[in-house]
Amino acid sequence: FRHACFKLFQVLAALTHSLQSTQGFEEEPEVDEFPVDPESDDAEALQASKLEAEKLENFKNLFKDCKFFLSREVPREVIVFMIRSFGGEASWDSTIAIGATYSETDETITHQIIDRPVQGHKYLSRYYVQPQWIADSINQTKLLPVEDYFIGTVLPPHLSPFVQEQEGDYVPPERQAILDEENQDKTEENESPEMNISKEEKELAVAAMPRKDRRLYEKIMHSKKKKRTEVRKLEKKRRAYDEEKKTKKIKSS
């Protein structure tokens, strides 16, 4: 039993130390650079590689300048792991679990993670945000506006980075903004032109199909129509969500 308790202490205490500061791996290895013609394709590829490496390094240190305190109702292990994986500091109330490194009264705390509708005493030097802010910031590779995740605020849709939208799918405005940002550098030659077929030509083409192919085509069209109906329902729900959020903001101001 004593051995098991000691092991548990080690695991919980380890959560308070950065995952990126393992002894012997603190420094990134230096990479030799060779002279490259600045006008060559190799120079462009090298520059693109450097920018990608810099972007990755910034992402790895997403929470580097953040110091978190977790309220007792927050799922501690998973949130601390997420924070530590991206360079942040985290602690909690020492009376509920061992391994805490600073208390709630620490004036240098920048964010307090809370998962209940109200909070008693508040420190003006920190933000009080819901746990979803951590996950959403990681998913979008940037620190999102904290005001969208304040206590009692209706949370924005949680956007998974593993979802690939298909044609005709409902895309939330937040996800659409990300897609627009990703596509802004695409050139016109990389975009396939759309086929403009008149309604009459389409009807003639369908009528000329063999019966088996026509039935398959009709099933596909029925499926698309059903998807469009679902998309309209989701768009209606989203408009209601935006209106509710707008109304709450007006009442609170």
Secondary structure as GFF3:
##gff-version 3
##sequence-region A 1 253
A	DSSP	alpha_helix	2	14	.	.	.	ID=ss1
A	DSSP	alpha_helix	41	60	.	.	.	ID=ss2
A	DSSP	beta_strand	67	70	.	.	.	ID=ss3
A	DSSP	alpha_helix	76	85	.	.	.	ID=ss4
A	DSSP	beta_strand	89	92	.	.	.	ID=ss5
A	DSSP	beta_strand	111	113	.	.	.	ID=ss6
A	DSSP	beta_strand	127	129	.	.	.	ID=ss7
A	DSSP	alpha_helix	132	139	.	.	.	ID=ss8
A	DSSP	three_ten_helix	146	149	.	.	.	ID=ss9
A	DSSP	alpha_helix	173	183	.	.	.	ID=ss10
A	DSSP	three_ten_helix	188	190	.	.	.	ID=ss11
A	DSSP	alpha_helix	199	207	.	.	.	ID=ss12
A	DSSP	alpha_helix	211	252	.	.	.	ID=ss13
###
